[in-house]
Amino acid sequence: MMEATPWTDVVALTDEVRLTFHRLAQVADTLHAGVDITVRQRAVLEYLHRNGPSTVPDLARARGVARQHFQPVVNELSDRGLVEATPNPAHRRSSLVALTAAGVETIESVQAVERSTLTPVLGRLDHRAVTDATATLRAVRVALDEEHDHDETGENKESAT
């Protein structure tokens, strides 16, 4: 067994993040097999449900990715009638993306299934440990953001120059 060092701790943390992310994606695929939405579509629906209408650049910025990453997702959701473009009083060329009634119904249904399925399982975890893990992961993300400065499109400013 390797001696624990700051580097081995970072490797263990990133490995657990990846494993947990993939396991959550597998569980979500199983839970939502009949809903027919992708993880990316779910992320957009959830963001709009939580934060209200938003521009595609604002959606991308909130997720730390380029606008081009989310535009096709928004287009797919629009084609399915789950989101719609609405006028943006702050910017003529950048419409606001808003949930439709069907979009609200879809994300609320998805969240209800997740809550009823995952609460008994994840509820066995110590609340303080979950809070501490959340704070640690947030600190890692913020440190990475600061070290690898990104502009509003999600592109690294250093590589853009």
C-alpha positions in Angstrom: 0.0 0.0 0.0 1.3 3.4 -0.9 2.1 6.0 1.7 -0.5 8.8 1.9 0.9 12.1 0.6 -0.9 15.2 -0.6 -0.6 13.9 -4.2 -2.0 10.5 -3.4 -4.9 12.2 -1.5 -5.7 14.3 -4.7 -5.5 11.2 -6.9 -7.9 9.3 -4.5 -10.3 12.3 -4.4 -10.4 12.7 -8.2 -10.8 9.0 -8.6 -13.8 9.0 -6.2 -15.3 12.0 -8.0 -15.1 10.2 -11.3 -16.5 6.9 -9.9 -19.3 8.7 -8.1 -20.2 10.8 -11.2 -20.4 7.7 -13.4 -22.4 5.7 -10.9 -24.8 8.6 -10.5 -25.2 8.7 -14.3 -25.9 5.0 -14.4 -28.5 5.3 -11.6 -30.1 8.3 -13.4 -30.2 6.3 -16.7 -32.0 3.5 -14.9 -34.4 5.8 -13.0 -35.3 7.8 -16.1 -35.3 5.1 -18.8 -38.8 6.1 -19.9 -38.3 9.8 -19.8 -35.9 10.0 -22.7 -33.7 13.0 -21.6 -29.9 13.1 -21.6 -27.8 14.1 -18.7 -27.0 17.4 -20.5 -30.7 18.1 -21.2 -31.5 17.4 -17.5 -28.8 19.8 -16.4 -30.3 22.6 -18.6 -33.9 21.9 -17.4 -32.7 21.8 -13.8 -30.8 25.1 -14.1 -33.7 26.9 -15.7 -36.1 25.4 -13.1 -33.8 26.6 -10.3 -32.8 30.0 -11.7 -35.5 31.0 -14.2 -35.0 32.1 -17.8 -31.5 32.5 -19.0 -29.4 33.2 -22.1 -27.4 30.3 -23.6 -24.1 32.1 -22.7 -25.3 32.5 -19.1 -26.2 28.8 -18.9 -22.8 27.8 -20.3 -21.0 30.2 -18.0 -22.8 28.8 -14.9 -21.6 25.3 -15.9 -18.1 26.4 -16.8 -18.3 25.4 -20.5 -18.4 27.1 -23.9 -21.7 28.3 -25.2 -21.3 26.0 -28.2 -21.6 23.1 -25.7 -25.1 24.1 -24.6 -26.6 25.5 -27.8 -27.3 22.0 -29.4 -28.8 20.9 -26.1 -31.1 23.9 -25.9 -32.1 23.3 -29.6 -33.0 19.7 -28.8 -35.1 20.7 -25.8 -36.8 23.4 -27.9 -37.6 20.9 -30.7 -39.2 18.7 -28.0 -41.3 21.6 -26.6 -39.5 21.6 -23.2 -38.0 25.1 -23.5 -38.8 28.2 -25.6 -37.0 31.3 -26.6 -38.4 34.5 -25.2 -37.4 38.1 -25.9 -34.5 39.4 -23.7 -35.1 43.0 -22.7 -31.4 43.3 -21.8 -30.1 42.1 -25.2 -31.8 42.1 -28.5 -29.8 39.3 -30.2 -29.5 36.9 -27.2 -32.9 35.5 -26.4 -33.8 34.1 -23.0 -34.4 30.4 -22.8 -37.4 29.5 -20.6 -39.0 26.3 -19.5 -42.4 25.6 -21.0 -45.1 23.9 -19.0 -44.0 20.6 -20.4 -40.4 21.4 -19.4 -41.5 22.2 -15.8 -43.5 19.0 -15.6 -40.6 16.9 -17.0 -38.0 18.3 -14.6 -40.3 18.1 -11.6 -41.1 14.5 -12.4 -37.4 13.6 -12.8 -36.6 15.2 -9.5 -39.5 13.5 -7.7 -38.3 10.1 -8.9 -34.7 10.9 -7.8 -35.8 12.2 -4.4 -38.0 9.2 -3.6 -35.3 6.7 -4.8 -32.1 8.3 -3.6 -33.2 9.9 -0.2 -33.5 6.5 1.6 -30.1 5.4 0.2 -28.2 8.6 0.6 -30.0 9.5 3.8 -28.0 6.9 5.6 -24.9 9.1 5.1 -23.9 11.4 7.9 -25.2 14.9 7.1 -22.1 16.6 8.4 -19.9 14.4 6.2 -22.0 15.3 3.1 -21.7 19.0 4.0 -18.0 18.7 4.5 -17.6 16.8 1.2 -19.6 19.5 -0.7 -17.4 22.2 0.8 -14.2 20.4 -0.1 -15.3 19.8 -3.7 -16.4 23.4 -4.0 -13.0 24.5 -2.7 -11.2 22.3 -5.2 -13.3 23.7 -8.1 -12.7 27.3 -7.0 -8.9 26.6 -6.7 -8.8 25.1 -10.1 -10.8 28.1 -11.5 -8.3 30.5 -10.0 -5.3 28.6 -11.1 -6.6 28.0 -14.6 -8.4 31.3 -15.3 -11.3 30.8 -17.7 -13.2 33.5 -19.5 -17.0 33.7 -19.7 -17.1 31.2 -22.6 -15.3 28.5 -20.6 -12.2 28.9 -22.7 -8.8 29.3 -21.0 -7.8 33.0 -21.2 -4.2 32.0 -21.5 -4.8 29.9 -24.6 -7.0 32.5 -26.2 -4.2 35.1 -26.5 
